[in-house]
Amino acid sequence: MENTNLPSDHLPILFTDLSGLSHEGIYNSAIHAFVEKIGDEGPEDSGISYAAEEIREWEYLDDQESSDPDIMNIL
């Protein structure tokens, strides 16, 4: 993994696996894994988990970018 620091628990991130595929999800320190987001059904709707060793790089997602059209930022 290029970025040797791990992200904060449960914050939205974009991570790239060793195959070069990008995934949106979170880091879960309890299982020491990156978990891909697959839906908006809540905690029971978890995606595929990737061990931290399988991740090439990661970055935090910008809070300004929302994929939910029902959320509006009011400044």
Residue pairs with C-beta under 8 A, 6 or more apart in sequence:
1 52
1 53
1 55
1 56
1 57
1 58
2 56
2 57
3 57
3 58
3 59
6 27
6 29
6 52
7 13
7 27
7 58
7 60
8 27
9 26
9 27
9 28
9 29
10 26
10 27
10 28
11 26
11 27
11 60
12 24
12 25
12 26
12 37
12 60
12 61
13 24
13 25
13 26
13 27
13 34
13 58
13 59
13 60
13 61
14 22
14 23
14 24
14 58
14 59
14 60
14 61
15 22
15 23
15 25
15 27
15 34
15 50
15 55
15 57
15 58
15 59
16 22
16 23
16 55
16 56
16 57
16 58
17 23
17 50
17 54
17 55
17 56
18 54
18 55
18 56
20 56
23 34
23 36
23 37
23 47
23 48
23 50
24 36
24 37
24 61
25 34
25 35
25 36
25 37
25 47
26 34
26 35
26 37
27 33
27 34
27 35
27 52
27 58
28 34
28 35
28 49
31 49
32 51
32 52
33 49
33 50
33 51
33 52
34 49
34 50
34 52
34 54
34 55
34 58
35 46
35 47
35 48
35 49
35 50
36 47
36 48
36 49
36 50
37 47
38 45
38 46
38 47
38 48
39 45
39 47
40 68
64 73
66 73
